[in-house]
């Protein structure tokens, strides 16, 4: 990050910011901001998914053999809880219906096809890849934190992107749609907090019951929610005919409600 004279809004909290991602600016021509070194560092594990040449137009990494192998290992594990068995069954159904192949063949074929230069997955294949990623992310939530492993930022982004836009892929958007790229960057950074919503909300509840101050992450989470709303409002006002305007306006409130926004807002207002 380099300090710039231009100003923007922090990707994590929406506060005025002057630290710009130099890689995204120089390699993709998009200005993305952090308000502090702390927020830059916190956002980085997710931001790096789209940083640099992937920044604009926003393009997530192709489905990899590593992801396929992870899904296959989880498919073959003895489920520890009912939700894991449900994820396994969903994976089987998606692979068979979406590709006409069994789970192993579908996973390997999708990874091989996605890795080819200039590869273009069919709509059905893209839907299956998105479902695999969402299910890999869901599995993370079924494992105790000490055994959960690497947080699923990419997988959570795919889920959030679908919830808000109704689309399973962001890879076929017009190259000049800067608003879409900015949306993707806000959503991918949002995953840093999204993954921890349950923990934060439990801390909020405990603080309420004990009459203690709210945890710092509660205010940050609310600021992140507010910044998403501010971005969507601004984007729609700037470009009313933007293809994403209608789905974002229709889906954002329910998306944030499911993440505890009303409870959080009420708790912080006291």
C-alpha atoms as one frame of an Amber mdcrd trajectory, in Angstrom:
protein
   0.000   0.000   0.000   1.157   3.536  -0.717  -0.159   6.759   0.731  -1.868
   8.751  -2.025  -3.300  12.239  -2.244  -6.630  10.940  -3.554  -9.177   9.732
  -1.023 -11.532   6.792  -0.915 -13.470   4.577   1.482 -11.804   1.765   3.409
 -12.773  -1.612   1.957 -13.174  -3.081   5.439 -15.007  -0.386   7.386 -15.970
   2.355   4.925 -14.061   5.091   6.788 -12.237   7.822   4.819  -8.957   6.358
   3.625  -5.785   7.478   1.886  -3.727   4.269   1.679  -4.178   2.837  -1.802
  -3.299  -0.666  -2.988  -0.456   0.061  -5.400  -0.636  -3.387  -7.039  -4.303
  -3.002  -7.949  -3.785   0.578  -9.124  -0.733  -0.133 -11.284  -1.736  -3.517
 -12.712  -5.492  -3.086 -13.104  -6.202   0.643 -12.871  -8.574   0.424  -9.922
  -8.218   2.418  -6.702  -8.853   0.394  -3.544  -8.298   1.824  -0.102  -7.503
   1.094   3.534  -7.910   3.555   6.378  -5.092   2.098   8.476  -2.297  -0.441
   8.491  -4.415  -2.529  10.870  -7.338  -2.749   8.452  -4.993  -3.309   5.514
  -3.432  -6.251   7.349  -6.760  -7.673   8.409  -8.212  -7.472   4.903  -5.145
  -8.857   3.154  -5.822 -12.642   3.446  -9.027 -12.106   1.461  -7.998  -9.112
  -0.649  -5.030 -11.000  -2.097  -7.467 -13.302  -3.935  -8.279 -10.400  -6.275
  -5.175  -8.257  -5.860  -3.093  -7.036  -8.769  -3.868  -8.325 -12.249  -7.123
  -9.911 -11.057  -8.411  -6.644  -9.631 -10.195  -5.168 -12.660 -12.064  -6.807
 -14.200 -12.444  -8.865 -11.034 -11.558 -12.485 -11.734 -11.345 -15.160  -9.063
  -8.836 -18.024  -9.437  -9.809 -20.973 -11.606 -11.042 -24.129  -9.892  -7.927
 -26.082  -8.962  -6.939 -29.699  -8.441  -6.150 -28.772  -4.842  -9.785 -27.727
  -4.340 -10.979 -30.884  -6.064  -8.790 -33.039  -3.820 -10.068 -31.263  -0.713
 -13.681 -31.849  -1.729 -12.916 -35.508  -2.462 -11.270 -36.040   0.949 -14.243
 -34.507   2.690 -16.656 -36.557   0.617 -14.926 -39.729   1.833 -14.694 -38.778
   5.495 -16.981 -40.357   8.044 -19.314 -37.460   8.907 -18.898 -36.218  12.465
 -22.222 -34.354  12.441 -25.412 -34.514  10.395 -24.549 -31.333   8.506 -21.407
 -32.975   7.114 -23.463 -35.896   5.802 -25.812 -33.400   4.164 -22.882 -31.623
   2.492 -21.593 -34.949   1.180 -24.987 -35.817  -0.273 -25.303 -32.375  -1.863
 -21.870 -32.767  -3.455 -22.833 -36.146  -4.908 -26.095 -34.792  -6.287 -24.514
 -31.671  -7.815 -21.727 -33.621  -9.513 -24.051 -36.257 -10.936 -26.762 -33.867
 -12.091 -24.415 -31.146 -13.319 -21.862 -33.304 -15.142 -23.398 -36.761 -15.526
 -20.334 -38.233 -13.776 -19.555 -39.628 -10.355 -17.990 -37.357  -7.753 -14.326
 -38.253  -8.345 -14.548 -38.033 -12.131 -16.507 -34.773 -11.988 -14.041 -33.117
  -9.614 -10.968 -34.149 -11.582 -12.484 -33.273 -14.957 -13.584 -29.830 -13.786
 -10.151 -29.071 -12.330  -8.411 -30.242 -15.511 -10.685 -28.239 -17.784 -10.486
 -25.083 -15.654  -6.673 -25.209 -15.660  -6.327 -25.111 -19.453  -5.241 -21.764
 -20.958  -8.277 -19.823 -22.115 -10.622 -22.373 -20.558 -14.327 -21.554 -20.583
 -16.613 -23.668 -18.437 -20.190 -24.213 -19.524 -22.936 -22.650 -17.415 -23.690
 -26.046 -15.860 -20.023 -26.638 -15.090 -19.661 -23.161 -13.569 -22.699 -23.862
 -11.391 -21.138 -27.116 -10.175 -17.823 -25.409  -9.396 -19.638 -22.709  -7.425
 -21.592 -25.364  -5.515 -18.393 -27.280  -4.709 -16.779 -24.124  -3.380 -19.813
 -23.190  -1.304 -19.921 -26.698   0.152 -16.196 -26.591   0.951 -16.871 -23.336
   2.791 -19.857 -24.816   4.616 -17.723 -27.715   5.823 -15.423 -25.228   7.581
 -18.357 -24.192   9.774 -18.926 -27.780  10.943 -15.416 -28.203  12.378 -14.211
 -26.921  15.784 -12.151 -23.740  15.306  -8.934 -25.379  16.461  -9.243 -27.966
  13.677 -10.897 -25.873  10.973  -7.742 -24.991   9.048  -7.392 -22.143   6.563
 -10.433 -19.820   6.512 -12.466 -20.240   3.302 -12.346 -16.671   2.013 -12.763
 -17.610  -1.657 -15.563 -20.058  -0.911 -17.382 -17.540   1.278 -17.046 -14.900
  -1.433 -18.645 -17.244  -3.981 -21.553 -17.839  -1.595 -22.016 -14.144  -0.783
 -21.738 -13.138  -4.448 -24.446 -15.625  -5.393 -26.701 -14.507  -2.522 -26.501
 -10.875  -3.620 -26.419 -11.134  -7.410 -28.060 -14.477  -8.179 -25.011 -15.397
 -10.265 -22.613 -18.275  -9.713 -19.661 -16.715 -11.538 -18.154 -13.252 -11.867
 -15.877 -14.213 -14.744 -18.023 -13.195 -17.709 -18.733  -9.579 -16.753 -17.847
  -6.773 -19.147 -14.251  -5.658 -18.715 -15.266  -2.002 -18.355 -17.740  -2.583
 -15.493 -15.709  -0.887 -12.770 -18.662  -0.923 -10.369 -18.768  -4.695 -10.554
 -15.056  -4.916  -9.763 -15.510  -2.595  -6.790 -18.440  -4.704  -5.590 -16.322
  -7.847  -5.766 -13.503  -6.244  -3.780 -15.885  -5.147  -1.056 -17.451  -8.586
  -0.878 -14.170 -10.460  -0.782 -12.922  -8.258   2.079 -16.298  -8.670   3.782
 -15.563 -12.403   4.076 -12.902 -11.683   6.700 -15.721 -10.701   9.057 -18.453
 -12.898   7.558 -16.565 -16.018   8.612 -16.474 -14.741  12.199 -20.081 -13.532
  12.476 -21.164 -16.349  14.797 -18.266 -15.684  17.165 -18.872 -11.932  17.163
 -22.601 -12.297  17.775 -21.964 -14.670  20.686 -19.624 -12.061  22.163 -22.304
  -9.404  21.696 -24.863 -11.556  23.498 -22.458 -12.258  26.354 -21.658  -8.555
  26.716 -25.372  -7.712  26.831 -26.050 -10.314  29.498 -23.154  -9.146  31.657
 -23.670  -5.434  31.055 -20.176  -5.123  29.628 -18.933  -2.954  26.736 -19.504
  -4.312  23.264 -16.529  -6.141  21.694 -14.491  -4.083  19.247 -15.338  -6.408
  16.384 -19.040  -5.662  16.837 -18.549  -2.033  15.824 -16.296  -3.093  12.950
 -18.876  -5.594  11.716 -21.611  -2.954  11.776 -19.325  -0.515   9.948 -18.702
  -3.165   7.310 -22.439  -3.738   6.864 -23.012   0.010   6.611 -20.247   0.354
   4.027 -21.860  -2.326   1.850 -25.163  -0.460   2.010 -23.450   2.838   1.200
 -21.673   1.332  -1.792 -24.841  -0.216  -3.207 -26.821   3.010  -2.776 -24.071
   5.023  -4.421 -23.647   2.582  -7.300 -27.375   2.516  -8.041 -27.572   6.319
  -7.907 -24.550   6.618 -10.188 -25.810   4.087 -12.719 -29.527   3.221 -12.346
 -29.399   0.891 -15.357 -26.472  -1.110 -13.945 -27.375  -4.802 -14.428 -26.601
  -5.513 -10.780 -28.685  -2.664  -9.359 -31.964  -4.556  -9.105 -30.667  -7.802
  -7.542 -28.446  -5.937  -5.090 -31.276  -3.702  -3.925 -33.567  -6.722  -3.630
 -31.137  -8.998  -1.797 -28.860  -6.866   0.381 -31.256  -6.336   3.293 -32.109
 -10.023   3.656 -28.429 -10.924   3.275 -27.447  -8.625   6.144 -30.439  -9.645
   8.247 -29.295 -13.255   8.029 -25.925 -12.083   9.330 -27.481 -10.488  12.407
 -27.516  -6.837  11.353 -30.761  -5.890  13.205 -29.548  -7.486  16.451 -26.149
  -5.863  16.085 -27.599  -2.450  15.329 -29.872  -2.638  18.381 -27.061  -3.784
  20.663 -24.746  -0.963  19.608 -27.475   1.664  19.940 -27.807   1.095  23.682
